[in-house]
């Protein structure tokens, strides 16, 4: 253990005390678990797992597999497997229980979005500790939770713990970029490895904080459906000295403005409505009045428009579509013959990919702008797959009861609030496969400091170690009811 690790663990002990005496993360076993979690976190961040020539998810999967084997897991219970791409393998490990109940599956993705050194103030593929934070690509999305899940399973193994059900951990590829080698592949080809009664997905940050102080625990009870659409305009082009109104770029710009101005209808479901009801309890001023307005029947339109201006709230209220990529023209001195844009949509549960494509066509209202679906593998199609956002599963007591208990121990006074994730995760695959999936982690992050996918991504040192303690406690409570 180097001096950095010693200092980090000293800080962890201090912050654990701040989190509340109930956390009690000061035993030899707690410290050993924190050290292991840190070592694996560092190892994972410093393996480039982007969907690029430099990235390799298999390297990370093999590194974790080696950790499990060294911790005493039989080789038969540690499997590195995946599709045809040799750089996109998953690692699946199983801790055997009594078999009293059907297994629980823990999932997390090993891949990360691209990060360029010139955009960051430090090397994104080196774990850097500075001013009470860990910096690095994947520090919040989601190598912190990958390391925590792995450390928890190893700790339970070393304790000789016998859960009342098998605990399966799958660390996977292709959540952030690429196609088809992660949970989707496992479900289609090796369901036997991961079949479970339900799934705990740690891809997110459940503990919302203000300047490090916990204020809410969000239980991920459902999420939006991800969909990409390609807008294309083509014409004969021509010489730029003779501009025409049918300029492909201008036409595309009008289409993008139409999409930008359009708002999908307000729609609250059995997860988002209770979320706003709980948010109302701590809201003040204008936001409180706005939430009260949208909860009315019918909703107050002025309140709807006002709350829609708050991006985080707007994302929970409706389906959203936004332009994310743009390409047009073939020469600086020629009228463009083609212009294209990508529209990324996050679709409310119960609505389909094709339904949204048809709505985009109506909103754009220009027959010269084609709207096609872009699949995960990049293939473009005239129509979408027959896929809808999965409706929220029941809030299972066997998941919720131990969660409420452990949250009360770790963060007295904060509530567990069912939440609809406005993003998208691998839960789409496990949910469709009939395995109810819940977003649960112990990582805390400030409302105004979410840097996932962005520059200088970071997680508080205290949040990481408290999250490690939480997850160990929760998994143990979940599997010993």
C-alpha positions in Angstrom: 0.0 0.0 0.0 1.6 3.3 -1.1 1.4 6.6 0.7 -1.4 7.9 -1.5 -3.6 4.9 -0.4 -2.8 5.5 3.3 -3.8 9.2 3.0 -6.9 8.2 1.1 -7.9 5.8 3.8 -7.3 8.3 6.5 -9.5 10.7 4.7 -12.1 8.0 4.3 -12.2 7.3 8.0 -12.7 11.1 8.7 -15.5 11.4 6.1 -17.2 8.2 7.4 -17.5 9.9 10.8 -19.1 12.9 9.1 -21.6 10.6 7.4 -22.9 9.6 10.8 -21.8 7.4 13.7 -24.2 4.7 12.4 -21.9 4.0 9.4 -19.2 2.7 11.7 -16.8 2.1 8.9 -13.7 1.8 11.2 -13.2 -1.9 11.7 -10.3 -3.8 10.2 -12.6 -5.4 7.8 -14.1 -2.0 6.8 -10.6 -0.6 6.2 -9.5 -3.6 4.2 -12.7 -3.3 2.0 -12.0 0.4 1.4 -8.4 -0.4 0.4 -9.6 -3.1 -2.0 -12.3 -0.9 -3.5 -9.8 1.9 -4.0 -7.2 -0.3 -5.6 -9.8 -1.8 -8.0 -11.2 1.7 -8.7 -7.8 3.0 -9.6 -7.1 0.0 -11.8 -10.3 0.3 -13.7 -10.0 4.1 -14.3 -6.5 3.6 -15.6 -7.7 1.0 -18.2 -9.1 2.8 -21.3 -12.4 1.2 -22.0 -13.8 3.7 -24.5 -15.4 2.5 -27.8 -12.3 3.5 -29.7 -9.1 2.0 -31.1 -7.4 2.7 -27.8 -10.2 1.2 -25.7 -10.4 -2.4 -24.5 -13.2 -3.6 -22.2 -11.9 -7.1 -22.2 -8.7 -5.9 -20.4 -10.8 -4.6 -17.6 -13.0 -7.7 -17.5 -9.9 -9.9 -17.2 -8.4 -7.7 -14.5 -11.5 -8.1 -12.4 -11.7 -11.8 -13.1 -8.1 -12.1 -11.8 -9.2 -10.3 -8.6 -12.1 -12.7 -8.0 -9.9 -15.8 -8.6 -7.3 -14.6 -6.2 -10.0 -14.0 -3.6 -10.9 -17.7 -3.8 -13.8 -17.8 -6.2 -13.7 -21.1 -8.2 -12.7 -20.8 -11.8 -16.1 -22.2 -12.8 -17.8 -19.3 -11.1 -15.8 -16.6 -12.8 -16.5 -16.4 -16.5 -15.2 -13.9 -19.1 -17.5 -14.1 -22.1 -19.0 -12.0 -24.9 -19.7 -11.6 -28.6 -17.4 -11.8 -31.5 -15.5 -8.6 -30.7 -12.4 -9.7 -28.7 -12.2 -6.2 -27.1 -15.8 -6.4 -25.7 -16.0 -9.2 -23.2 -18.0 -9.3 -20.0 -17.0 -10.8 -16.6 -19.7 -12.7 -14.7 -19.1 -14.0 -11.2 -21.3 -15.9 -8.8 -21.3 -16.2 -5.0 -23.4 -19.3 -4.2 -26.0 -19.1 -1.5 -28.4 -21.5 0.1 -30.8 -21.5 -2.9 -33.8 -20.6 -0.7 -34.6 -17.8 -3.2 -33.9 -17.2 -6.8 -30.7 -15.3 -7.5 -30.2 -11.5 -7.5 -28.2 -10.0 -10.3 -25.9 -7.0 -9.8 -25.0 -5.1 -13.0 -22.6 -2.4 -14.0 -20.9 -1.4 -17.2 -17.1 -1.3 -17.6 -17.1 0.9 -20.8 -16.9 4.7 -20.6 -17.4 7.6 -23.0 -14.4 9.1 -24.8 -12.2 11.7 -23.0 -9.5 13.8 -24.6 -6.5 14.9 -22.6 -6.6 18.4 -24.1 -10.1 18.9 -22.8 -9.2 18.0 -19.2 -7.1 19.7 -16.6 -5.5 16.3 -15.8 -5.1 12.9 -17.4 -8.6 11.4 -17.7 -7.2 7.9 -17.6 -5.3 8.3 -14.4 -7.1 8.4 -11.0 -6.2 11.7 -9.4 -7.1 12.7 -5.9 -7.4 16.4 -5.4 -9.2 18.7 -2.9 -11.3 15.9 -1.6 -12.3 14.4 -4.9 -11.3 11.5 -7.1 -11.0 12.6 -10.8 -10.9 10.4 -13.8 -13.1 9.1 -16.7 -15.6 6.8 -15.2 -15.2 8.2 -11.7 -19.0 8.6 -11.5 -20.1 6.7 -14.6 -19.5 4.1 -13.4 -16.2 2.6 -12.4 -16.7 3.8 -8.8 -19.7 1.5 -8.4 -18.0 -1.3 -10.4 -15.2 -1.4 -7.9 -17.7 -1.2 -5.0 -19.7 -4.1 -6.2 -16.6 -6.2 -6.8 -15.2 -5.3 -3.3 -18.5 -6.2 -1.7 -18.6 -9.6 -3.3 -15.0 -10.3 -2.4 -15.6 -9.2 1.2 -18.6 -11.5 1.5 -16.6 -14.4 0.1 -13.7 -13.9 2.5 -16.2 -13.7 5.4 -17.6 -17.1 4.4 -21.0 -15.5 4.1 -23.8 -17.7 2.9 -26.6 -15.6 1.4 -30.2 -16.9 1.1 -29.8 -16.7 -2.7 -27.0 -16.7 -5.2 -25.5 -13.3 -5.8 -24.4 -12.8 -9.4 -22.3 -9.8 -10.6 -22.0 -8.9 -14.3 -19.6 -6.2 -15.3 -20.3 -5.6 -19.0 -19.5 -3.9 -22.3 -21.3 -1.6 -24.7 -23.5 0.5 -22.5 -21.9 3.8 -23.5 -20.9 3.0 -27.1 -20.8 0.1 -29.5 -23.4 -2.6 -29.8 -24.7 -5.8 -28.6 -21.9 -7.4 -26.6 -23.0 -6.6 -23.1 -26.2 -7.6 -21.2 -28.1 -7.9 -24.5 -25.6 -10.6 -25.6 -25.7 -12.4 -22.3 -29.5 -12.5 -22.2 -29.6 -13.9 -25.8 -26.7 -16.3 -25.5 -25.9 -17.1 -21.8 -29.1 -16.4 -19.9 -28.0 -19.3 -17.6 -25.2 -17.2 -16.3 -27.3 -14.2 -15.2 -30.9 -15.4 -14.8 -32.3 -13.8 -11.6 -35.5 -12.9 -9.8 -34.6 -9.2 -10.0 -31.7 -6.9 -10.8 -29.8 -4.2 -8.9 -28.3 -1.7 -11.3 -25.8 0.6 -9.7 -25.4 2.8 -12.8 -26.2 6.1 -11.2 -26.0 8.1 -8.0 -28.8 7.5 -5.6 -27.9 9.9 -2.8 -28.5 13.5 -3.9 -26.6 16.0 -1.8 -26.2 19.8 -1.4 -22.6 20.7 -0.8 -22.0 17.2 0.3 -24.9 17.0 2.7 -27.4 14.2 1.8 -31.0 15.4 1.2 -32.7 12.6 -0.8 -32.2 9.0 -1.7 -33.5 8.2 -5.2 -34.6 4.6 -5.9 -34.4 4.1 -9.6 -37.8 2.5 -10.3 -38.0 3.1 -14.1 -36.2 4.9 -16.8 -36.7 6.4 -20.2 -36.2 4.6 -23.5 -33.2 5.7 -25.6 -33.7 6.5 -29.4 -31.6 8.1 -32.1 -33.1 9.5 -35.3 -31.3 10.7 -38.4 -32.7 13.8 -40.2 -31.5 14.1 -43.8 -32.1 16.7 -46.6 -30.7 16.1 -50.1 -30.8 18.1 -53.3 -28.8 18.8 -56.4 -26.6 21.5 -54.9 -24.9 23.9 -57.2 -22.4 26.8 -57.3 -22.3 29.0 -54.1 -22.4 32.2 -56.3 -26.0 31.4 -57.1 -27.7 30.7 -53.7 -31.1 29.2 -53.6 -33.9 28.9 -51.0 -33.7 25.1 -51.1 -30.3 25.1 -49.5 -30.1 21.7 -47.7 -28.4 23.2 -44.6 -31.1 25.9 -44.3 -33.9 23.3 -44.7 -32.3 21.1 -42.0 -31.9 24.2 -39.7 -35.6 24.9 -40.0 -36.3 21.3 -39.1 -34.0 21.5 -36.0 -35.6 24.7 -34.8 -39.0 23.0 -35.1 -37.9 20.1 -33.0 -36.3 22.5 -30.5 -39.5 24.5 -30.1 -41.7 21.4 -29.7 -42.6 20.1 -26.3 -44.0 16.6 -25.9 -47.0 16.6 -23.5 -46.6 16.5 -19.8 -47.1 13.0 -18.5 -46.7 11.8 -14.9 -46.7 8.1 -14.1 -46.7 6.0 -10.9 -43.1 6.9 -10.3 -42.7 10.5 -11.4 -45.8 11.7 -9.7 -44.7 10.4 -6.2 -41.3 11.8 -7.0 -42.7 15.3 -7.4 -44.9 14.8 -4.3 -41.8 14.1 -2.3 -39.9 16.9 -3.9 -42.7 19.3 -2.9 -42.0 18.6 0.8 -38.6 20.3 0.6 -39.2 22.7 -2.3 -39.5 26.5 -1.6 -40.4 29.6 -3.4 -41.2 29.5 -7.1 -40.3 25.9 -7.5 -42.7 24.8 -4.8 -45.6 26.7 -6.5 -44.7 25.2 -9.8 -44.7 21.7 -8.5 -48.0 22.3 -6.8 -49.3 23.5 -10.2 -48.3 20.4 -12.2 -49.8 18.1 -9.5 -53.2 19.6 -10.0 -55.9 17.9 -12.1 -55.8 19.3 -14.7 -52.3 20.7 -14.3 -51.9 24.5 -14.3 -50.4 25.3 -17.7 -48.5 28.3 -16.4 -46.8 26.1 -13.8 -46.1 23.5 -16.4 -44.3 26.0 -18.6 -42.3 27.5 -15.7 -41.2 24.1 -14.4 -40.3 23.0 -17.9 -37.5 25.6 -17.9 -35.7 23.7 -15.2 -33.8 21.0 -17.2 -33.7 18.3 -14.5 -37.5 18.7 -13.8 -38.4 18.9 -17.5 -36.5 15.6 -18.1 -38.8 13.8 -15.7 -42.1 15.4 -17.0 -42.1 14.4 -20.6 -40.4 12.7 -23.6 -37.5 14.9 -24.7 -35.6 15.2 -28.0 -32.5 17.2 -28.8 -30.1 17.7 -31.6 -26.7 16.1 -30.8 -24.7 15.9 -34.1 -24.6 17.9 -37.3 -23.0 17.3 -40.7 -23.5 19.1 -44.0 -22.0 20.2 -47.3 -19.1 18.9 -49.3 -17.1 22.0 -50.3 -16.8 25.6 -49.0 -17.6 27.0 -52.5 -20.6 24.8 -53.3 -24.2 24.6 -52.2 -24.7 21.6 -50.0 -26.1 18.5 -51.7 -26.7 16.8 -48.3 -27.2 17.9 -44.7 -27.8 15.5 -41.8 -28.4 15.8 -38.0 -28.8 13.3 -35.2 -31.8 13.8 -32.9 -31.4 11.9 -29.6 -34.7 11.2 -27.7 -35.3 10.0 -24.2 -38.8 8.5 -24.3 -41.3 8.0 -21.4 -42.2 4.5 -20.4 -45.2 3.1 -22.3 -44.3 5.0 -25.6 -42.6 3.5 -28.6 -39.7 4.4 -30.8 -41.9 4.4 -33.8 -44.5 6.7 -32.1 -41.8 9.3 -31.5 -40.4 9.0 -35.1 -43.9 9.7 -36.4 -44.3 12.6 -34.1 -41.0 14.1 -35.3 -42.2 13.8 -38.9 -45.4 15.8 -37.9 -43.4 18.4 -36.0 -40.9 19.0 -38.8 -43.7 19.1 -41.4 -41.4 19.0 -44.4 -41.6 16.1 -46.8 -38.0 16.9 -48.0 -36.6 16.1 -44.5 -36.5 12.3 -44.0 -36.6 11.0 -40.5 -35.0 7.5 -40.0 -34.1 5.4 -37.0 -30.5 4.8 -36.0 -29.9 1.5 -34.3 -27.3 0.8 -31.6 -25.0 -0.6 -34.2 -25.2 2.5 -36.3 -27.4 1.0 -39.0 -30.1 3.4 -40.4 -33.6 2.1 -41.1 -36.9 3.6 -42.4 -38.8 2.2 -39.4 -37.9 1.4 -35.9 -37.9 -1.9 -34.0 -41.2 -2.7 -32.2 -40.0 -1.5 -28.9 -41.6 0.5 -26.1 -40.3 1.9 -22.9 -40.9 -0.6 -20.1 -43.5 0.4 -17.6 -42.3 0.6 -14.0 -42.2 -2.7 -12.1 -43.9 -3.1 -8.7 -41.8 -1.8 -5.8 -41.0 -5.1 -4.4 -40.9 -5.3 -0.5 -37.9 -7.6 -0.6 -36.0 -4.8 -2.4 -37.5 -1.8 -0.6 -37.6 -3.0 3.0 -33.8 -3.6 3.4 -33.2 -0.4 1.4 -35.3 1.7 3.8 -33.5 0.1 6.8 -30.0 0.7 5.5 -30.7 4.2 4.3 -32.1 5.0 7.8 -28.8 3.7 9.3 -26.5 5.5 7.0 -28.3 8.8 6.5 -30.9 9.3 9.3 -33.7 11.6 8.3 -33.6 11.4 4.5 -36.3 9.6 2.5 -36.2 6.9 -0.1 -38.0 8.4 -3.2 -39.0 6.3 -6.2 -37.4 8.0 -9.3 -37.6 7.8 -13.1 -34.1 8.1 -14.6 -34.2 10.5 -17.4 -31.2 8.8 -19.0 -30.9 5.2 -20.1 -28.9 2.2 -19.0 -28.5 -1.5 -19.4 -31.7 -1.8 -17.4 -33.6 -1.7 -20.7 -32.2 -5.1 -21.5 -32.8 -6.8 -18.2 -36.3 -5.2 -17.8 -37.4 -6.4 -21.2 -36.1 -9.8 -20.4 -38.6 -10.0 -17.5 -36.2 -9.3 -14.7 -37.5 -6.3 -12.7 -34.6 -3.8 -12.4 -34.0 -1.2 -9.7 -31.4 1.6 -9.6 -29.6 1.4 -6.2 -26.2 2.7 -5.1 -24.7 4.5 -2.2 -22.8 7.1 -4.1 -23.7 10.7 -3.3 -23.4 13.6 -5.7 -24.4 17.3 -5.6 -27.4 18.4 -7.6 -25.2 21.0 -9.4 -22.0 18.9 -9.9 -23.0 16.0 -12.2 -20.0 15.7 -14.5 -20.7 12.2 -16.0 -19.7 12.3 -19.7 -18.1 15.7 -19.2 -14.8 17.3 -18.5 -13.0 16.7 -15.2 -15.5 14.0 -14.1 -15.2 13.4 -10.4 -16.6 11.9 -7.2 -16.1 13.0 -3.6 -13.7 10.8 -1.7 -16.1 10.7 1.2 -19.0 9.6 -1.2 -16.9 6.8 -2.6 -16.1 5.2 0.8 -19.5 5.8 2.2 -21.0 4.2 -0.9 -18.7 1.2 -0.4 -20.0 0.8 3.2 -23.6 1.2 2.1 -23.5 -1.4 -0.7 -22.0 -4.0 1.6 -24.7 -3.4 4.2 -27.4 -3.4 1.6 -26.4 -6.6 -0.2 -26.1 -8.4 3.1 -29.5 -7.2 4.2 -31.0 -8.0 0.9 -29.8 -11.6 1.0 -30.4 -12.5 4.6 -34.1 -11.6 5.0 
